[in-house]
Amino acid sequence: MLLSCRPNLAPGSFFWSFRVLLAIAITCLLAESSFAGSIRINGRVVETGMSQGKVQLLLGEPHWRADYLLGDIKGANLLGAPLGIFSDRTGIAGYSGNYELLGPTSVEEWLFDQGDRRLMQLLRFEDQRLVSIESLGYGFGDHDQPNLRERDWSTIQPGDTSYEVVRRMGRPTTIEDQPGVDIVRTFGPYRSALDFRSARVTWWYYNQGPNRLFRIVKFVNGRVVEVATDGFGQ
């Protein structure tokens, strides 16, 4: 008598139940790590369309924030199309009437760290309204700053926030800040490259000693755009 090696996939069987549970788990994982219209942070639910003041009332101060203007200062054109309510001029919860972009858009990004067992959440506001919620990597919680030997510079990528850099690499030795640059390239939602005006450009310098490379991290609006080296440190 020959025994079949094919699993029983009929509804109600063990393998059928396993496949269903696996599909549910994968779906939940993808949903948590992608963009959502609403999400629970620190036990409070926030959703796109909420005012910035309401979100702050519910969640308190973020662990990291950045603010800048999107679009030409004179409002003549857009250097990078906003990815929120103005991208296709459609409505969103909390708004009434027809809105059109007539000038620069005020943008704020807030990051919330919920600990090393949950994904960090990046909230983006345009003109005081929450327009997108992005799940980043797992948070850091109360972990201590890394020591010199634990630092892995390959984990720093363009689009990372300055909060992620300081939690992985520690605080820089020195910082240089240039608050007003006319046209620069930075990273918006989805960590995609966009051009902005009047951005804040910052350089972080890491002197890690004579046996380790001197590192330079360049930020635009609080996001990494370049990581470079300049010989060995001192």
Backbone bond lengths (Angstrom), bond angles and torsions (degrees), N, CA, C in turn:
res aa  C-N    CA-C-N  psi(-1)  N-CA   C-N-CA  omega(-1)  CA-C   N-CA-C  phi
1 M - - - 1.460 - - 1.530 109.27 -
2 L 1.327 117.70 129.43 1.458 122.76 -179.37 1.525 109.81 -91.08
3 L 1.339 115.26 135.84 1.457 121.31 177.43 1.520 109.74 -97.90
4 S 1.309 118.21 134.08 1.454 121.69 179.03 1.520 109.68 -80.26
5 C 1.353 116.07 136.54 1.467 121.38 176.56 1.518 112.35 -93.35
6 R 1.308 117.13 -1.16 1.449 120.08 -179.03 1.523 110.00 -79.27
7 P 1.373 117.51 130.94 1.469 119.54 -179.31 1.513 111.35 -69.61
8 N 1.323 115.24 152.07 1.454 121.84 178.22 1.520 108.34 -80.44
9 L 1.335 116.27 107.64 1.455 121.50 -177.27 1.518 112.39 -101.17
10 A 1.329 118.37 13.62 1.452 121.40 179.85 1.525 110.05 -67.49
11 P 1.329 117.41 147.27 1.462 120.21 178.27 1.525 111.44 -53.26
12 G 1.327 116.38 133.99 1.451 121.66 -178.78 1.513 114.26 95.01
13 S 1.342 117.04 -14.92 1.459 119.63 179.48 1.522 110.02 -76.98
14 F 1.343 115.71 167.33 1.470 120.77 179.62 1.512 110.92 -61.74
15 F 1.338 118.81 -46.66 1.460 122.06 -177.30 1.521 111.24 -67.29
16 W 1.314 116.75 -35.29 1.472 119.61 177.78 1.516 110.14 -65.34
17 S 1.329 118.08 -43.71 1.456 122.24 178.68 1.520 111.20 -63.87
18 F 1.350 115.80 -39.22 1.461 120.02 179.30 1.521 111.08 -63.68
19 R 1.332 117.34 -42.07 1.460 120.87 179.46 1.521 110.96 -64.43
20 V 1.325 117.94 -39.02 1.464 121.09 179.02 1.518 110.65 -64.18
21 L 1.354 116.88 -46.18 1.458 120.62 -179.92 1.525 111.22 -63.87
22 L 1.344 116.31 -38.51 1.457 120.03 178.90 1.521 110.92 -64.49
23 A 1.321 116.73 -42.51 1.468 120.55 179.54 1.524 111.07 -63.26
24 I 1.352 116.66 -39.64 1.465 120.34 179.08 1.520 110.43 -64.92
25 A 1.345 116.24 -42.99 1.464 120.02 -179.34 1.518 111.71 -63.03
26 I 1.345 117.04 -42.53 1.461 120.60 179.24 1.516 110.92 -65.22
27 T 1.325 116.94 -40.39 1.463 120.99 179.02 1.519 111.58 -62.56
28 C 1.342 116.54 -42.78 1.462 120.42 179.42 1.516 111.48 -65.87
29 L 1.339 116.07 -39.18 1.462 119.95 179.70 1.513 110.93 -64.77
30 L 1.320 117.07 -43.65 1.460 120.66 179.27 1.512 111.15 -65.57
31 A 1.319 116.44 -38.03 1.465 119.73 -179.82 1.507 111.29 -65.53
32 E 1.354 116.97 -37.57 1.456 119.73 -178.65 1.511 111.58 -71.41
33 S 1.335 117.21 -30.62 1.460 120.13 -173.67 1.520 113.07 -96.15
34 S 1.310 118.30 8.50 1.458 120.86 -178.88 1.527 109.22 -117.61
35 F 1.305 115.83 -162.30 1.455 120.62 -178.53 1.520 109.38 -90.68
36 A 1.322 115.14 145.35 1.449 119.65 -177.41 1.518 109.38 -137.71
37 G 1.348 114.70 158.79 1.443 119.97 176.60 1.511 112.07 -86.05
38 S 1.329 117.85 -19.50 1.460 122.41 176.68 1.518 108.45 -150.73
39 I 1.328 116.09 155.69 1.458 119.86 -179.23 1.524 108.77 -160.71
40 R 1.346 114.91 155.28 1.462 120.98 178.52 1.522 108.93 -98.89
41 I 1.320 117.02 124.50 1.454 123.00 178.80 1.523 107.71 -128.05
42 N 1.328 115.77 122.27 1.466 121.17 -179.53 1.527 111.81 53.37
43 G 1.335 115.02 38.39 1.453 120.08 176.96 1.513 115.19 81.15
44 R 1.330 118.81 -1.09 1.458 122.32 179.43 1.522 110.13 -113.16
45 V 1.314 116.98 137.94 1.460 121.64 -179.70 1.521 109.81 -94.20
46 V 1.329 116.38 128.44 1.466 121.79 173.09 1.523 107.84 -123.53
47 E 1.314 116.83 153.42 1.448 121.31 -178.18 1.516 110.53 -144.95
48 T 1.341 115.59 155.70 1.452 120.47 179.36 1.529 110.13 -58.94
49 G 1.324 115.14 143.15 1.452 120.96 -176.35 1.514 112.63 103.51
50 M 1.361 117.31 -20.57 1.455 120.17 178.51 1.520 110.78 -67.61
51 S 1.319 116.19 149.23 1.454 120.48 175.21 1.524 109.53 -72.53
52 Q 1.326 115.12 156.44 1.462 120.62 179.85 1.531 110.28 -62.96
53 G 1.330 116.66 -38.09 1.456 120.34 178.96 1.517 112.37 -64.21
54 K 1.340 117.53 -38.33 1.465 121.07 179.37 1.524 110.41 -68.08
55 V 1.318 117.46 -40.91 1.461 120.75 178.69 1.525 110.62 -63.32
56 Q 1.338 117.27 -42.23 1.456 120.46 179.07 1.523 111.11 -65.25
57 L 1.325 117.09 -36.15 1.460 121.38 176.87 1.521 110.90 -62.33
58 L 1.337 116.59 -39.85 1.464 121.17 -177.64 1.528 112.45 -77.39
59 L 1.339 117.13 -41.11 1.467 120.65 -169.30 1.525 114.19 -106.56
60 G 1.322 117.79 -17.76 1.445 119.78 -175.67 1.518 111.42 79.29
61 E 1.335 116.29 -161.75 1.455 121.60 -176.94 1.531 111.08 -75.57
62 P 1.345 117.75 138.15 1.471 120.61 177.30 1.524 110.44 -75.23
63 H 1.328 115.99 165.75 1.459 121.48 175.93 1.531 111.71 -77.47
64 W 1.327 116.19 -20.56 1.472 121.47 -179.12 1.512 107.68 -154.79
65 R 1.334 116.09 145.31 1.459 119.69 175.46 1.523 109.68 -147.96
66 A 1.319 115.72 153.72 1.459 123.07 174.15 1.522 107.22 -142.55
67 D 1.329 116.81 145.60 1.460 120.47 177.74 1.516 109.43 -139.28
68 Y 1.316 116.11 146.04 1.456 122.16 -177.41 1.519 109.46 -165.30
69 L 1.325 116.16 172.81 1.456 122.66 175.93 1.516 109.71 -104.25
70 L 1.316 115.86 138.90 1.456 121.99 177.99 1.522 108.39 -110.82
71 G 1.341 117.67 125.86 1.454 120.88 178.73 1.504 112.90 109.24
72 D 1.300 115.96 168.99 1.462 122.47 -179.05 1.528 110.15 -65.83
73 I 1.334 116.67 140.35 1.457 121.16 -179.57 1.530 111.49 -59.24
74 K 1.322 117.79 -35.94 1.457 121.72 -178.98 1.522 112.22 -85.13
75 G 1.326 118.04 -4.93 1.453 121.02 178.28 1.514 113.59 75.84
76 A 1.345 116.94 11.92 1.459 119.13 -177.25 1.527 112.14 -74.12
77 N 1.325 116.72 -33.20 1.465 119.30 -179.90 1.516 109.04 -157.91
78 L 1.307 115.48 175.54 1.456 122.40 179.45 1.517 109.44 -111.58
79 L 1.337 116.25 129.96 1.460 119.64 175.44 1.515 111.22 -83.07
80 G 1.322 117.51 -25.22 1.457 121.60 175.55 1.511 107.65 -147.43
81 A 1.322 118.06 124.60 1.457 120.10 -175.93 1.524 110.11 -67.99
82 P 1.344 118.44 127.89 1.464 119.64 178.60 1.517 110.49 -63.43
83 L 1.322 116.29 149.10 1.457 121.01 -174.76 1.520 112.28 -101.87
84 G 1.327 117.31 13.28 1.448 120.07 -179.81 1.513 111.85 -103.81
85 I 1.330 116.80 -133.09 1.466 120.39 -172.38 1.518 112.61 -68.20
86 F 1.340 117.24 -22.77 1.455 118.75 -174.29 1.526 112.93 -89.04
87 S 1.341 117.71 -3.76 1.459 118.08 -174.02 1.517 112.11 -67.09
88 D 1.343 117.39 -35.21 1.462 119.08 176.88 1.531 111.41 -129.59
89 R 1.353 115.18 12.23 1.464 121.28 176.77 1.526 112.57 58.33
90 T 1.312 116.77 33.14 1.463 120.08 175.86 1.517 109.06 -96.14
91 G 1.320 115.06 164.57 1.444 119.37 -177.63 1.513 112.48 -78.67
92 I 1.334 116.05 166.36 1.447 122.47 176.98 1.515 107.52 -147.61
93 A 1.323 116.59 152.66 1.457 120.37 -178.06 1.526 110.79 -54.29
94 G 1.323 116.13 133.07 1.453 119.96 -179.61 1.509 113.88 99.87
95 Y 1.319 117.06 -10.41 1.456 121.55 178.81 1.527 109.77 -110.08
96 S 1.321 116.02 152.93 1.460 121.21 173.76 1.514 108.37 -135.04
97 G 1.308 116.39 151.79 1.459 120.12 -179.19 1.511 111.92 82.09
98 N 1.321 115.92 -176.87 1.459 121.90 -179.60 1.518 109.12 -103.52
99 Y 1.342 116.06 121.58 1.459 121.45 -177.52 1.522 109.78 -105.56
100 E 1.315 115.79 135.37 1.452 121.49 174.76 1.522 108.36 -129.32
101 L 1.311 115.09 146.58 1.456 120.41 -179.70 1.526 109.41 -78.53
102 L 1.348 116.89 113.59 1.453 121.82 -177.98 1.520 112.56 -104.56
103 G 1.309 117.85 -14.39 1.465 122.12 -178.54 1.504 110.46 -158.75
104 P 1.337 117.07 -164.84 1.458 120.17 -179.67 1.531 112.01 -60.89
105 T 1.301 116.65 145.07 1.450 122.57 178.28 1.523 109.58 -99.64
106 S 1.328 116.66 127.78 1.451 121.76 175.93 1.522 109.12 -79.28
107 V 1.329 116.66 121.65 1.464 122.29 -175.44 1.524 109.30 -118.89
108 E 1.326 116.29 136.06 1.460 122.02 170.29 1.522 108.65 -130.57
109 E 1.330 115.66 141.71 1.457 122.09 175.35 1.525 108.27 -121.26
110 W 1.332 116.67 131.01 1.457 122.81 179.92 1.524 109.12 -120.51
111 L 1.327 116.05 136.38 1.462 120.95 177.41 1.521 109.38 -115.81
112 F 1.347 115.78 134.15 1.459 122.26 177.37 1.519 109.52 -119.54
113 D 1.329 116.14 125.72 1.463 123.60 179.44 1.522 107.98 -101.76
114 Q 1.347 116.50 115.25 1.462 121.63 -177.25 1.531 112.43 -103.15
115 G 1.333 117.57 17.26 1.452 119.99 178.72 1.510 112.52 103.37
116 D 1.346 115.50 169.61 1.461 120.37 -172.28 1.518 114.04 -77.07
117 R 1.323 119.12 -0.49 1.467 121.65 178.12 1.522 112.95 -107.03
118 R 1.323 116.33 1.64 1.460 120.31 179.88 1.513 109.41 -134.75
119 L 1.334 115.15 155.87 1.453 120.38 -179.27 1.528 110.75 -75.92
120 M 1.329 116.04 141.20 1.457 120.42 172.73 1.529 109.23 -69.65
121 Q 1.320 116.06 149.16 1.462 121.44 -178.96 1.521 109.83 -118.48
122 L 1.340 115.33 130.97 1.456 121.71 178.73 1.527 107.86 -110.60
123 L 1.318 116.51 115.85 1.458 122.83 -179.42 1.521 109.17 -101.71
124 R 1.336 116.50 133.74 1.464 121.93 -179.13 1.518 109.39 -117.08
125 F 1.330 114.94 127.63 1.467 121.99 177.88 1.519 109.51 -112.06
126 E 1.320 116.50 140.21 1.458 122.48 171.93 1.523 107.66 -125.63
127 D 1.345 115.20 121.28 1.464 120.65 -177.96 1.528 111.24 49.22
128 Q 1.355 115.12 49.93 1.462 123.77 172.01 1.526 114.40 71.72
129 R 1.335 117.55 15.18 1.460 120.25 176.92 1.526 109.74 -123.98
130 L 1.346 116.45 139.56 1.458 121.70 178.00 1.527 108.84 -74.54
131 V 1.342 117.09 119.72 1.457 120.43 -175.44 1.524 113.32 -115.06
132 S 1.338 118.90 -17.24 1.463 119.27 177.70 1.520 110.03 -157.88
133 I 1.338 115.29 151.63 1.458 123.41 177.75 1.518 107.06 -129.30
134 E 1.324 116.95 120.96 1.463 122.00 -175.61 1.530 109.92 -118.31
135 S 1.331 116.51 129.50 1.458 121.36 174.97 1.520 109.46 -87.82
136 L 1.340 116.22 125.14 1.457 121.76 177.78 1.523 108.98 -99.60
137 G 1.341 117.16 -156.26 1.458 120.51 178.42 1.523 110.93 -75.97
138 Y 1.338 115.64 -178.61 1.454 120.19 179.81 1.529 110.40 -66.49
139 G 1.322 115.47 148.85 1.447 121.39 -175.72 1.518 113.35 -77.80
140 F 1.319 114.93 -170.86 1.455 122.09 -175.30 1.518 112.51 -118.30
141 G 1.326 117.54 -26.48 1.455 120.77 178.43 1.513 111.90 60.73
142 D 1.337 115.89 -131.88 1.461 122.06 -176.35 1.521 112.72 -96.86
143 H 1.332 117.55 16.20 1.460 119.95 179.98 1.530 110.87 -60.37
144 D 1.327 116.06 142.08 1.463 120.75 177.82 1.519 110.42 -69.04
145 Q 1.326 116.18 163.07 1.455 121.08 175.80 1.529 109.35 -63.97
146 P 1.336 118.26 143.39 1.467 120.67 -178.50 1.520 111.24 -68.12
147 N 1.350 115.49 147.37 1.456 117.68 173.39 1.528 109.23 -85.05
148 L 1.313 116.69 175.63 1.462 121.98 -171.10 1.523 111.98 -59.89
149 R 1.314 117.57 -39.68 1.468 121.04 -175.84 1.523 113.43 -75.88
150 E 1.322 117.44 -17.14 1.466 120.96 -178.44 1.522 112.70 -89.67
151 R 1.313 117.55 -6.76 1.460 119.80 -174.99 1.527 110.86 -76.67
152 D 1.326 115.81 127.69 1.461 122.15 178.35 1.531 107.69 -120.70
153 W 1.327 116.67 101.37 1.456 120.62 -174.31 1.527 112.71 -69.94
154 S 1.326 117.70 -16.09 1.467 119.59 178.42 1.523 111.57 -68.80
155 T 1.337 117.79 -15.58 1.465 120.30 179.60 1.520 112.50 -81.14
156 I 1.340 117.99 -10.98 1.466 121.11 -179.81 1.524 109.25 -90.38
157 Q 1.331 116.74 121.84 1.462 122.53 -175.69 1.529 110.26 -127.59
158 P 1.347 117.83 154.90 1.466 120.32 174.21 1.525 111.47 -54.25
159 G 1.314 116.48 135.08 1.455 121.54 -177.07 1.506 113.61 100.90
160 D 1.349 118.38 -17.57 1.456 120.48 177.38 1.527 109.85 -64.16
161 T 1.311 116.59 146.91 1.462 120.92 177.28 1.524 110.46 -81.02
162 S 1.326 115.71 159.16 1.462 119.77 177.25 1.528 110.59 -63.48
163 Y 1.326 117.72 -26.67 1.463 120.80 176.52 1.526 110.47 -63.51
164 E 1.336 116.97 -44.97 1.461 120.43 179.43 1.524 111.26 -64.14
165 V 1.342 116.64 -37.87 1.463 120.39 -179.06 1.523 110.54 -65.42
166 V 1.321 117.93 -46.41 1.456 120.07 -176.44 1.525 111.25 -69.49
167 R 1.333 118.40 -29.21 1.458 119.98 177.94 1.527 112.17 -76.03
168 R 1.333 116.78 -29.00 1.468 119.95 179.54 1.519 112.59 -90.26
169 M 1.328 116.67 -36.85 1.459 121.13 -172.39 1.523 113.99 -108.51
170 G 1.324 117.75 -9.69 1.453 120.11 -175.20 1.520 110.82 85.25
171 R 1.312 115.97 178.27 1.458 120.76 -178.72 1.529 110.61 -78.24
172 P 1.335 117.20 144.59 1.472 120.02 -179.21 1.517 111.66 -71.23
173 T 1.335 114.69 161.54 1.465 119.87 176.93 1.517 110.69 -69.71
174 T 1.328 117.41 -46.15 1.462 122.91 177.28 1.520 109.80 -140.73
175 I 1.345 115.26 160.61 1.466 122.35 -179.36 1.516 108.86 -134.28
176 E 1.333 116.42 136.54 1.461 122.20 170.88 1.523 108.08 -120.07
177 D 1.322 115.48 137.33 1.456 120.46 -173.07 1.513 110.06 -127.82
178 Q 1.340 116.60 132.77 1.464 122.37 176.20 1.524 107.56 -126.83
179 P 1.338 118.16 100.35 1.460 120.73 -167.87 1.517 115.95 -73.77
180 G 1.341 120.30 -26.98 1.458 119.73 -173.28 1.508 113.82 -126.06
181 V 1.314 117.85 97.33 1.458 123.28 177.02 1.529 107.66 -114.43
182 D 1.340 116.26 133.32 1.464 119.33 -172.42 1.531 113.36 -64.79
183 I 1.328 117.32 -56.85 1.466 120.16 -176.84 1.518 108.08 -131.25
184 V 1.308 117.00 120.51 1.456 121.80 -178.57 1.528 109.15 -139.37
185 R 1.320 114.87 165.37 1.464 120.68 176.73 1.509 108.74 -108.40
186 T 1.319 115.96 128.62 1.453 120.61 -179.15 1.526 109.19 -137.96
187 F 1.327 116.33 -169.90 1.452 120.66 -175.31 1.514 110.02 -125.47
188 G 1.322 116.36 126.55 1.445 122.10 179.54 1.511 110.86 -104.36
189 P 1.331 118.34 -155.92 1.452 121.30 177.21 1.532 111.33 -55.50
190 Y 1.290 116.44 152.84 1.465 123.21 -176.17 1.534 110.68 66.23
191 R 1.358 117.50 8.67 1.463 123.57 -179.63 1.519 111.68 53.60
192 S 1.315 116.29 35.61 1.459 121.63 178.23 1.524 109.65 -96.83
193 A 1.333 116.62 149.47 1.468 121.08 -175.56 1.525 110.47 -74.51
194 L 1.339 115.84 132.17 1.454 122.34 176.80 1.526 108.94 -137.48
195 D 1.318 117.07 153.84 1.464 121.40 177.31 1.526 109.69 -99.99
196 F 1.323 115.79 135.71 1.452 121.29 -178.70 1.519 110.29 -131.41
197 R 1.320 116.17 168.23 1.456 122.62 172.89 1.522 109.78 -113.83
198 S 1.334 115.23 156.62 1.465 122.43 176.81 1.524 111.48 51.27
199 A 1.303 116.94 50.66 1.453 121.51 179.65 1.522 110.57 -92.90
200 R 1.325 115.98 161.87 1.457 122.80 176.15 1.524 108.78 -99.55
201 V 1.325 116.06 122.17 1.461 122.26 179.69 1.529 108.36 -109.70
202 T 1.329 116.06 131.42 1.461 121.92 -176.92 1.520 109.76 -134.29
203 W 1.335 115.62 140.90 1.462 121.73 175.48 1.530 108.70 -115.97
204 W 1.338 115.96 127.67 1.460 121.43 174.06 1.523 108.41 -106.78
205 Y 1.344 116.21 131.34 1.464 121.61 -179.50 1.528 109.54 -113.35
206 Y 1.336 115.83 129.36 1.461 122.14 179.28 1.527 109.48 -114.26
207 N 1.324 116.64 109.37 1.460 122.18 173.99 1.530 107.38 -96.84
208 Q 1.350 115.72 106.82 1.453 121.10 -173.36 1.527 113.17 -105.98
209 G 1.332 116.22 16.43 1.454 119.48 176.30 1.511 112.86 101.96
210 P 1.349 117.91 168.77 1.469 122.11 -173.98 1.525 114.99 -67.92
211 N 1.321 117.36 -16.81 1.465 120.06 -178.29 1.524 112.89 -101.09
212 R 1.323 117.13 5.22 1.466 120.92 -179.23 1.522 110.08 -132.44
213 L 1.323 114.83 153.08 1.458 120.34 -176.09 1.524 111.56 -67.48
214 F 1.327 114.67 142.14 1.460 122.47 173.09 1.531 107.06 -78.42
215 R 1.326 117.21 120.33 1.470 121.65 -173.97 1.521 111.05 -105.55
216 I 1.339 115.03 143.54 1.460 122.63 176.19 1.530 107.91 -126.89
217 V 1.319 116.14 121.29 1.466 121.23 177.94 1.522 107.92 -113.11
218 K 1.329 116.81 121.85 1.460 122.06 179.53 1.526 109.63 -101.68
219 F 1.338 115.43 128.89 1.463 122.33 179.19 1.523 109.97 -115.36
220 V 1.307 116.29 144.90 1.461 122.72 167.96 1.524 107.16 -126.78
221 N 1.334 115.73 120.45 1.464 121.31 -176.15 1.525 111.70 53.89
222 G 1.330 115.57 39.28 1.450 120.09 175.53 1.507 115.15 78.47
223 R 1.354 118.31 8.57 1.459 122.13 179.08 1.526 109.97 -117.16
224 V 1.338 116.34 141.83 1.460 121.41 179.06 1.527 110.28 -67.87
225 V 1.331 116.55 129.93 1.453 120.74 172.37 1.529 111.88 -116.63
226 E 1.340 116.72 -18.81 1.461 119.25 -178.56 1.526 110.05 -161.15
227 V 1.338 116.02 141.22 1.462 122.56 171.21 1.518 107.05 -125.16
228 A 1.344 117.16 120.35 1.466 121.57 -175.52 1.523 109.78 -129.59
229 T 1.326 115.63 166.52 1.463 122.15 175.35 1.535 109.55 -120.91
230 D 1.340 115.23 158.45 1.473 120.72 -179.90 1.536 108.50 -142.84
231 G 1.323 115.58 65.75 1.455 120.45 -178.90 1.523 111.24 70.38
232 F 1.341 115.92 -159.41 1.447 121.54 -179.65 1.524 110.27 -95.16
233 G 1.327 114.65 156.24 1.450 120.57 -179.45 1.520 112.68 -76.39
234 Q 1.322 114.79 -171.12 1.465 121.84 -177.89 1.523 110.83 -120.54
